[in-house]
Amino acid sequence: MKNFVGYVLEDGKTIIGGVFAHKKVWWNNSEIFVEEMFIKPEQQHKGYGSMLMRQIEKYVNENRFAGITLSTNKYAPAPNFYRKNGFVDCEHVLFMAKEMI
């Protein structure tokens, strides 16, 4: 997939984390949308997530994209991680869903 951007963090032969994203093109700019990011629970709080996020930021800067977007569960610990890494809660974005069950 030509719009895919991803990085995997390994410790020897074991995958301990990763970030999977894709390029989104809007009428006025392009951005990277993070689809999934994970660090094995026993490896969290060691800076690995921030390291992966810096790789995405480097990619964004090298390609002159407008920024990075993502969605996450507001009741999980993840929002605090993203805020710590410079993300802000967006007032101009509305996340919508349709329950089918």
N, CA, C and O atoms as CSV, one atom per row, in Angstrom:
chain,resi,resn,atom,element,x,y,z
A,1,MET,N,N,0.852,-1.166,0.000
A,1,MET,CA,C,0.000,0.000,0.000
A,1,MET,C,C,0.900,1.232,0.000
A,1,MET,O,O,1.708,1.399,0.914
A,2,LYS,N,N,0.779,2.079,-0.987
A,2,LYS,CA,C,1.715,3.185,-1.129
A,2,LYS,C,C,1.506,4.297,-0.104
A,2,LYS,O,O,2.415,5.105,0.091
A,3,ASN,N,N,0.369,4.375,0.549
A,3,ASN,CA,C,0.133,5.407,1.552
A,3,ASN,C,C,0.388,4.926,2.975
A,3,ASN,O,O,0.166,5.676,3.926
A,4,PHE,N,N,0.848,3.690,3.139
A,4,PHE,CA,C,1.114,3.116,4.450
A,4,PHE,C,C,2.423,3.650,5.018
A,4,PHE,O,O,3.410,3.795,4.297
A,5,VAL,N,N,2.422,3.937,6.301
A,5,VAL,CA,C,3.628,4.314,7.038
A,5,VAL,C,C,3.625,3.495,8.318
A,5,VAL,O,O,2.641,3.513,9.057
A,6,GLY,N,N,4.692,2.786,8.589
A,6,GLY,CA,C,4.719,1.984,9.799
A,6,GLY,C,C,6.121,1.724,10.293
A,6,GLY,O,O,7.082,1.688,9.525
A,7,TYR,N,N,6.212,1.544,11.594
A,7,TYR,CA,C,7.479,1.237,12.232
A,7,TYR,C,C,7.232,0.165,13.289
A,7,TYR,O,O,6.206,0.167,13.968
A,8,VAL,N,N,8.185,-0.746,13.413
A,8,VAL,CA,C,8.117,-1.802,14.410
A,8,VAL,C,C,9.356,-1.681,15.286
A,8,VAL,O,O,10.458,-1.444,14.791
A,9,LEU,N,N,9.167,-1.844,16.573
A,9,LEU,CA,C,10.266,-1.792,17.529
A,9,LEU,C,C,10.536,-3.208,18.007
A,9,LEU,O,O,9.639,-3.886,18.509
A,10,GLU,N,N,11.781,-3.650,17.849
A,10,GLU,CA,C,12.150,-5.014,18.213
A,10,GLU,C,C,13.214,-5.019,19.307
A,10,GLU,O,O,14.045,-4.116,19.401
A,11,ASP,N,N,13.161,-6.048,20.115
A,11,ASP,CA,C,14.185,-6.320,21.113
A,11,ASP,C,C,14.748,-7.683,20.756
A,11,ASP,O,O,14.227,-8.709,21.193
A,12,GLY,N,N,15.785,-7.698,19.982
A,12,GLY,CA,C,16.285,-8.959,19.451
A,12,GLY,C,C,15.334,-9.452,18.376
A,12,GLY,O,O,15.165,-8.796,17.348
A,13,LYS,N,N,14.714,-10.596,18.602
A,13,LYS,CA,C,13.759,-11.146,17.636
A,13,LYS,C,C,12.318,-10.953,18.063
A,13,LYS,O,O,11.408,-11.442,17.395
A,14,THR,N,N,12.091,-10.243,19.170
A,14,THR,CA,C,10.751,-10.061,19.707
A,14,THR,C,C,10.232,-8.666,19.388
A,14,THR,O,O,10.915,-7.674,19.647
A,15,ILE,N,N,9.038,-8.584,18.832
A,15,ILE,CA,C,8.404,-7.295,18.594
A,15,ILE,C,C,7.842,-6.800,19.919
A,15,ILE,O,O,7.067,-7.494,20.576
A,16,ILE,N,N,8.244,-5.590,20.304
A,16,ILE,CA,C,7.731,-5.033,21.560
A,16,ILE,C,C,6.800,-3.848,21.332
A,16,ILE,O,O,6.140,-3.384,22.261
A,17,GLY,N,N,6.749,-3.364,20.107
A,17,GLY,CA,C,5.842,-2.259,19.831
A,17,GLY,C,C,5.794,-1.935,18.355
A,17,GLY,O,O,6.593,-2.431,17.560
A,18,GLY,N,N,4.841,-1.094,18.008
A,18,GLY,CA,C,4.720,-0.687,16.620
A,18,GLY,C,C,3.731,0.453,16.465
A,18,GLY,O,O,2.907,0.717,17.341
A,19,VAL,N,N,3.834,1.109,15.342
A,19,VAL,CA,C,2.887,2.151,14.977
A,19,VAL,C,C,2.577,1.975,13.496
A,19,VAL,O,O,3.480,1.857,12.668
A,20,PHE,N,N,1.289,1.959,13.176
A,20,PHE,CA,C,0.831,1.781,11.803
A,20,PHE,C,C,-0.052,2.960,11.440
A,20,PHE,O,O,-0.998,3.279,12.161
A,21,ALA,N,N,0.250,3.599,10.338
A,21,ALA,CA,C,-0.449,4.824,9.951
A,21,ALA,C,C,-0.609,4.868,8.437
A,21,ALA,O,O,-0.093,4.012,7.717
A,22,HIS,N,N,-1.327,5.872,7.970
A,22,HIS,CA,C,-1.434,6.073,6.534
A,22,HIS,C,C,-1.565,7.561,6.219
A,22,HIS,O,O,-1.989,8.364,7.050
A,23,LYS,N,N,-1.189,7.889,5.004
A,23,LYS,CA,C,-1.271,9.267,4.529
A,23,LYS,C,C,-2.722,9.570,4.174
A,23,LYS,O,O,-3.386,8.794,3.486
A,24,LYS,N,N,-3.199,10.718,4.659
A,24,LYS,CA,C,-4.533,11.199,4.303
A,24,LYS,C,C,-4.363,12.510,3.545
A,24,LYS,O,O,-3.651,13.410,3.991
A,25,VAL,N,N,-5.011,12.605,2.419
A,25,VAL,CA,C,-4.926,13.815,1.606
A,25,VAL,C,C,-6.240,14.568,1.722
A,25,VAL,O,O,-7.307,14.025,1.436
A,26,TRP,N,N,-6.153,15.820,2.144
A,26,TRP,CA,C,-7.304,16.699,2.243
A,26,TRP,C,C,-7.194,17.746,1.152
A,26,TRP,O,O,-6.182,17.809,0.454
A,27,TRP,N,N,-8.194,18.547,0.998
A,27,TRP,CA,C,-8.190,19.559,-0.061
A,27,TRP,C,C,-7.102,20.608,0.143
A,27,TRP,O,O,-6.653,21.216,-0.828
A,28,ASN,N,N,-6.665,20.835,1.392
A,28,ASN,CA,C,-5.689,21.892,1.625
A,28,ASN,C,C,-4.346,21.407,2.175
A,28,ASN,O,O,-3.419,22.207,2.304
A,29,ASN,N,N,-4.220,20.130,2.498
A,29,ASN,CA,C,-2.945,19.620,2.998
A,29,ASN,C,C,-2.986,18.101,3.077
A,29,ASN,O,O,-4.004,17.476,2.778
A,30,SER,N,N,-1.879,17.527,3.478
A,30,SER,CA,C,-1.796,16.090,3.727
A,30,SER,C,C,-1.362,15.887,5.164
A,30,SER,O,O,-0.690,16.737,5.749
A,31,GLU,N,N,-1.748,14.764,5.725
A,31,GLU,CA,C,-1.387,14.458,7.100
A,31,GLU,C,C,-1.184,12.959,7.225
A,31,GLU,O,O,-1.493,12.196,6.310
A,32,ILE,N,N,-0.658,12.550,8.372
A,32,ILE,CA,C,-0.533,11.141,8.700
A,32,ILE,C,C,-1.581,10.829,9.761
A,32,ILE,O,O,-1.662,11.507,10.786
A,33,PHE,N,N,-2.386,9.794,9.506
A,33,PHE,CA,C,-3.379,9.347,10.474
A,33,PHE,C,C,-2.879,8.050,11.094
A,33,PHE,O,O,-2.658,7.063,10.393
A,34,VAL,N,N,-2.703,8.057,12.400
A,34,VAL,CA,C,-2.238,6.868,13.117
A,34,VAL,C,C,-3.430,5.943,13.337
A,34,VAL,O,O,-4.389,6.292,14.025
A,35,GLU,N,N,-3.349,4.772,12.744
A,35,GLU,CA,C,-4.410,3.769,12.878
A,35,GLU,C,C,-4.248,2.951,14.160
A,35,GLU,O,O,-5.222,2.654,14.851
A,36,GLU,N,N,-3.007,2.597,14.459
A,36,GLU,CA,C,-2.747,1.723,15.597
A,36,GLU,C,C,-1.350,2.001,16.128
A,36,GLU,O,O,-0.401,2.193,15.367
A,37,MET,N,N,-1.247,2.019,17.447
A,37,MET,CA,C,0.057,2.139,18.095
A,37,MET,C,C,0.014,1.272,19.342
A,37,MET,O,O,-0.968,1.292,20.085
A,38,PHE,N,N,1.079,0.511,19.572
A,38,PHE,CA,C,1.082,-0.382,20.724
A,38,PHE,C,C,2.496,-0.598,21.238
A,38,PHE,O,O,3.471,-0.561,20.487
A,39,ILE,N,N,2.573,-0.821,22.526
A,39,ILE,CA,C,3.788,-1.267,23.202
A,39,ILE,C,C,3.360,-2.395,24.134
A,39,ILE,O,O,2.363,-2.262,24.845
A,40,LYS,N,N,4.093,-3.494,24.140
A,40,LYS,CA,C,3.760,-4.587,25.051
A,40,LYS,C,C,3.653,-4.034,26.471
A,40,LYS,O,O,4.487,-3.228,26.883
A,41,PRO,N,N,2.642,-4.458,27.219
A,41,PRO,CA,C,2.427,-3.892,28.565
A,41,PRO,C,C,3.669,-3.892,29.453
A,41,PRO,O,O,3.926,-2.918,30.161
A,42,GLU,N,N,4.432,-4.967,29.421
A,42,GLU,CA,C,5.616,-5.034,30.298
A,42,GLU,C,C,6.754,-4.128,29.828
A,42,GLU,O,O,7.741,-3.948,30.541
A,43,GLN,N,N,6.618,-3.556,28.623
A,43,GLN,CA,C,7.639,-2.646,28.077
A,43,GLN,C,C,7.194,-1.180,28.120
A,43,GLN,O,O,7.939,-0.297,27.696
A,44,GLN,N,N,5.998,-0.918,28.624
A,44,GLN,CA,C,5.493,0.458,28.677
A,44,GLN,C,C,6.216,1.270,29.743
A,44,GLN,O,O,6.817,0.713,30.662
A,45,HIS,N,N,6.152,2.582,29.611
A,45,HIS,CA,C,6.768,3.535,30.546
A,45,HIS,C,C,8.295,3.487,30.493
A,45,HIS,O,O,8.973,3.775,31.480
A,46,LYS,N,N,8.820,3.119,29.325
A,46,LYS,CA,C,10.270,3.102,29.129
A,46,LYS,C,C,10.699,4.039,28.005
A,46,LYS,O,O,11.874,4.080,27.642
A,47,GLY,N,N,9.739,4.797,27.451
A,47,GLY,CA,C,10.070,5.735,26.378
A,47,GLY,C,C,9.930,5.180,24.974
A,47,GLY,O,O,10.178,5.893,24.001
A,48,TYR,N,N,9.535,3.915,24.850
A,48,TYR,CA,C,9.435,3.306,23.527
A,48,TYR,C,C,8.312,3.918,22.687
A,48,TYR,O,O,8.478,4.119,21.484
A,49,GLY,N,N,7.181,4.214,23.309
A,49,GLY,CA,C,6.089,4.837,22.572
A,49,GLY,C,C,6.482,6.198,22.039
A,49,GLY,O,O,6.178,6.537,20.895
A,50,SER,N,N,7.156,6.977,22.866
A,50,SER,CA,C,7.628,8.298,22.423
A,50,SER,C,C,8.649,8.157,21.296
A,50,SER,O,O,8.678,8.974,20.375
A,51,MET,N,N,9.480,7.130,21.370
A,51,MET,CA,C,10.456,6.876,20.311
A,51,MET,C,C,9.748,6.597,18.976
A,51,MET,O,O,10.140,7.125,17.935
A,52,LEU,N,N,8.707,5.767,19.021
A,52,LEU,CA,C,7.951,5.485,17.803
A,52,LEU,C,C,7.260,6.744,17.280
A,52,LEU,O,O,7.227,6.982,16.073
A,53,MET,N,N,6.714,7.544,18.185
A,53,MET,CA,C,6.043,8.770,17.765
A,53,MET,C,C,7.036,9.732,17.113
A,53,MET,O,O,6.686,10.419,16.153
A,54,ARG,N,N,8.258,9.791,17.616
A,54,ARG,CA,C,9.277,10.651,16.994
A,54,ARG,C,C,9.600,10.192,15.581
A,54,ARG,O,O,9.895,11.021,14.719
A,55,GLN,N,N,9.551,8.885,15.323
A,55,GLN,CA,C,9.770,8.392,13.952
A,55,GLN,C,C,8.668,8.888,13.016
A,55,GLN,O,O,8.938,9.299,11.888
A,56,ILE,N,N,7.426,8.846,13.497
A,56,ILE,CA,C,6.317,9.359,12.689
A,56,ILE,C,C,6.493,10.864,12.463
A,56,ILE,O,O,6.278,11.352,11.354
A,57,GLU,N,N,6.882,11.597,13.506
A,57,GLU,CA,C,7.105,13.039,13.367
A,57,GLU,C,C,8.208,13.337,12.353
A,57,GLU,O,O,8.091,14.264,11.552
A,58,LYS,N,N,9.271,12.549,12.393
A,58,LYS,CA,C,10.359,12.714,11.427
A,58,LYS,C,C,9.843,12.515,10.005
A,58,LYS,O,O,10.173,13.290,9.107
A,59,TYR,N,N,9.037,11.481,9.801
A,59,TYR,CA,C,8.455,11.216,8.479
A,59,TYR,C,C,7.587,12.387,8.033
A,59,TYR,O,O,7.659,12.817,6.882
A,60,VAL,N,N,6.769,12.901,8.946
A,60,VAL,CA,C,5.888,14.037,8.631
A,60,VAL,C,C,6.728,15.252,8.217
A,60,VAL,O,O,6.425,15.908,7.220
A,61,ASN,N,N,7.777,15.546,8.983
A,61,ASN,CA,C,8.630,16.694,8.662
A,61,ASN,C,C,9.357,16.519,7.339
A,61,ASN,O,O,9.426,17.455,6.542
A,62,GLU,N,N,9.899,15.330,7.095
A,62,GLU,CA,C,10.631,15.077,5.854
A,62,GLU,C,C,9.734,15.209,4.626
A,62,GLU,O,O,10.201,15.603,3.557
A,63,ASN,N,N,8.454,14.883,4.772
A,63,ASN,CA,C,7.520,14.935,3.647
A,63,ASN,C,C,6.679,16.206,3.636
A,63,ASN,O,O,5.798,16.367,2.791
A,64,ARG,N,N,6.950,17.100,4.567
A,64,ARG,CA,C,6.291,18.399,4.642
A,64,ARG,C,C,4.766,18.269,4.742
A,64,ARG,O,O,4.024,19.023,4.112
A,65,PHE,N,N,4.316,17.306,5.542
A,65,PHE,CA,C,2.893,17.143,5.797
A,65,PHE,C,C,2.467,18.140,6.866
A,65,PHE,O,O,3.299,18.693,7.584
A,66,ALA,N,N,1.167,18.359,6.962
A,66,ALA,CA,C,0.633,19.338,7.909
A,66,ALA,C,C,0.722,18.851,9.355
A,66,ALA,O,O,0.873,19.667,10.265
A,67,GLY,N,N,0.633,17.551,9.584
A,67,GLY,CA,C,0.669,17.063,10.955
A,67,GLY,C,C,0.258,15.612,11.074
A,67,GLY,O,O,0.270,14.850,10.108
A,68,ILE,N,N,-0.108,15.257,12.302
A,68,ILE,CA,C,-0.479,13.880,12.649
A,68,ILE,C,C,-1.836,13.919,13.333
A,68,ILE,O,O,-2.076,14.762,14.197
A,69,THR,N,N,-2.722,13.009,12.949
A,69,THR,CA,C,-4.012,12.886,13.616
A,69,THR,C,C,-4.213,11.433,14.046
A,69,THR,O,O,-3.584,10.516,13.518
A,70,LEU,N,N,-5.102,11.255,15.012
A,70,LEU,CA,C,-5.435,9.911,15.491
A,70,LEU,C,C,-6.702,10.001,16.323
A,70,LEU,O,O,-7.155,11.086,16.687
A,71,SER,N,N,-7.254,8.856,16.609
A,71,SER,CA,C,-8.360,8.791,17.564
A,71,SER,C,C,-8.020,7.714,18.579
A,71,SER,O,O,-7.330,6.744,18.265
A,72,THR,N,N,-8.515,7.893,19.804
A,72,THR,CA,C,-8.238,6.934,20.866
A,72,THR,C,C,-9.375,6.960,21.866
A,72,THR,O,O,-10.179,7.892,21.878
A,73,ASN,N,N,-9.441,5.960,22.686
A,73,ASN,CA,C,-10.480,5.865,23.707
A,73,ASN,C,C,-10.170,6.851,24.828
A,73,ASN,O,O,-9.113,6.774,25.454
A,74,LYS,N,N,-11.082,7.768,25.078
A,74,LYS,CA,C,-10.807,8.805,26.078
A,74,LYS,C,C,-10.778,8.255,27.500
A,74,LYS,O,O,-10.318,8.951,28.405
A,75,TYR,N,N,-11.248,7.043,27.727
A,75,TYR,CA,C,-11.248,6.455,29.062
A,75,TYR,C,C,-10.022,5.573,29.321
A,75,TYR,O,O,-9.852,5.066,30.430
A,76,ALA,N,N,-9.187,5.389,28.331
A,76,ALA,CA,C,-7.971,4.590,28.473
A,76,ALA,C,C,-6.806,5.512,28.871
A,76,ALA,O,O,-6.951,6.734,28.835
A,77,PRO,N,N,-5.672,4.947,29.242
A,77,PRO,CA,C,-4.509,5.783,29.576
A,77,PRO,C,C,-3.895,6.507,28.368
A,77,PRO,O,O,-3.133,7.459,28.541
A,78,ALA,N,N,-4.219,6.066,27.158
A,78,ALA,CA,C,-3.568,6.596,25.959
A,78,ALA,C,C,-3.673,8.113,25.786
A,78,ALA,O,O,-2.677,8.723,25.397
A,79,PRO,N,N,-4.818,8.764,26.051
A,79,PRO,CA,C,-4.859,10.218,25.839
A,79,PRO,C,C,-3.760,10.974,26.587
A,79,PRO,O,O,-3.195,11.927,26.049
A,80,ASN,N,N,-3.456,10.571,27.795
A,80,ASN,CA,C,-2.392,11.248,28.541
A,80,ASN,C,C,-1.030,11.053,27.881
A,80,ASN,O,O,-0.206,11.967,27.871
A,81,PHE,N,N,-0.793,9.863,27.332
A,81,PHE,CA,C,0.453,9.623,26.595
A,81,PHE,C,C,0.551,10.569,25.406
A,81,PHE,O,O,1.586,11.203,25.198
A,82,TYR,N,N,-0.524,10.667,24.624
A,82,TYR,CA,C,-0.483,11.527,23.441
A,82,TYR,C,C,-0.338,12.996,23.825
A,82,TYR,O,O,0.407,13.730,23.174
A,83,ARG,N,N,-1.033,13.435,24.865
A,83,ARG,CA,C,-0.882,14.827,25.328
A,83,ARG,C,C,0.559,15.096,25.749
A,83,ARG,O,O,1.113,16.153,25.449
A,84,LYS,N,N,1.157,14.138,26.443
A,84,LYS,CA,C,2.558,14.279,26.865
A,84,LYS,C,C,3.473,14.433,25.654
A,84,LYS,O,O,4.530,15.058,25.746
A,85,ASN,N,N,3.070,13.868,24.527
A,85,ASN,CA,C,3.861,13.932,23.302
A,85,ASN,C,C,3.411,15.052,22.370
A,85,ASN,O,O,3.705,15.016,21.175
A,86,GLY,N,N,2.704,16.041,22.899
A,86,GLY,CA,C,2.389,17.248,22.140
A,86,GLY,C,C,1.051,17.278,21.436
A,86,GLY,O,O,0.748,18.258,20.755
A,87,PHE,N,N,0.240,16.246,21.571
A,87,PHE,CA,C,-1.073,16.244,20.940
A,87,PHE,C,C,-2.054,17.052,21.789
A,87,PHE,O,O,-1.897,17.163,23.005
A,88,VAL,N,N,-3.060,17.609,21.135
A,88,VAL,CA,C,-4.100,18.371,21.825
A,88,VAL,C,C,-5.465,17.816,21.444
A,88,VAL,O,O,-5.630,17.216,20.382
A,89,ASP,N,N,-6.437,18.023,22.320
A,89,ASP,CA,C,-7.815,17.657,22.018
A,89,ASP,C,C,-8.341,18.677,21.008
A,89,ASP,O,O,-8.266,19.883,21.247
A,90,CYS,N,N,-8.864,18.205,19.898
A,90,CYS,CA,C,-9.314,19.099,18.834
A,90,CYS,C,C,-10.777,19.492,19.025
A,90,CYS,O,O,-11.652,18.639,19.172
A,91,GLU,N,N,-11.018,20.774,19.021
A,91,GLU,CA,C,-12.381,21.283,19.133
A,91,GLU,C,C,-13.102,21.258,17.781
A,91,GLU,O,O,-14.332,21.238,17.736
A,92,HIS,N,N,-12.341,21.258,16.684
A,92,HIS,CA,C,-12.945,21.359,15.352
A,92,HIS,C,C,-13.247,20.003,14.716
A,92,HIS,O,O,-13.734,19.950,13.587
A,93,VAL,N,N,-12.967,18.912,15.418
A,93,VAL,CA,C,-13.188,17.578,14.861
A,93,VAL,C,C,-14.305,16.900,15.631
A,93,VAL,O,O,-14.353,16.957,16.860
A,94,LEU,N,N,-15.185,16.269,14.910
A,94,LEU,CA,C,-16.274,15.511,15.503
A,94,LEU,C,C,-16.112,14.051,15.107
A,94,LEU,O,O,-16.128,13.722,13.920
A,95,PHE,N,N,-15.960,13.190,16.075
A,95,PHE,CA,C,-15.862,11.766,15.817
A,95,PHE,C,C,-17.274,11.204,15.919
A,95,PHE,O,O,-17.949,11.419,16.926
A,96,MET,N,N,-17.728,10.496,14.905
A,96,MET,CA,C,-19.094,9.977,14.882
A,96,MET,C,C,-19.068,8.467,14.710
A,96,MET,O,O,-18.141,7.913,14.119
A,97,ALA,N,N,-20.088,7.812,15.228
A,97,ALA,CA,C,-20.204,6.353,15.107
A,97,ALA,C,C,-21.678,5.992,14.966
A,97,ALA,O,O,-22.560,6.752,15.365
A,98,LYS,N,N,-21.924,4.836,14.401
A,98,LYS,CA,C,-23.300,4.318,14.280
A,98,LYS,C,C,-23.311,2.915,14.871
A,98,LYS,O,O,-22.695,2.007,14.313
A,99,GLU,N,N,-23.992,2.727,15.978
A,99,GLU,CA,C,-24.118,1.415,16.616
A,99,GLU,C,C,-25.030,0.540,15.772
A,99,GLU,O,O,-26.093,0.984,15.339
A,100,MET,N,N,-24.617,-0.704,15.535
A,100,MET,CA,C,-25.396,-1.601,14.676
A,100,MET,C,C,-25.875,-2.834,15.441
A,100,MET,O,O,-26.425,-3.758,14.840
A,101,ILE,N,N,-25.676,-2.857,16.732
A,101,ILE,CA,C,-26.115,-4.010,17.524
A,101,ILE,C,C,-27.266,-3.608,18.424
A,101,ILE,O,O,-27.782,-4.437,19.175
